[in-house]
């Protein structure tokens, strides 16, 4: 008996709203014994308040798989485009490194 090659395929749908994506320049990661929580935030220069734009809940196993997949993709990106430069420090980017805004 021959196996159907499409038997193990997953059909993933992407709605128009989700396809537009959500921009985030800050991720806050917390965890418990049973889950990892990643909050994606958009921080704007000079604005001391920011809203969580998306929250993703993962099992610890899925979080580890995500980390490995990100590392693999970063390695592939850097092989083509060069090393990604880290910004100074790991603090919250309140001024984005540019001059202060003036009205």
Secondary structure, DSSP 8 states (H G I E B T S, - for coil): ----TTTT-------HHHHT----SEEEEEE-SS-EEEEEE---TT-S---EEEEEEE-HHHHHHHHHHHHHHHHHHHHHH------SSSS--SSTTS-----
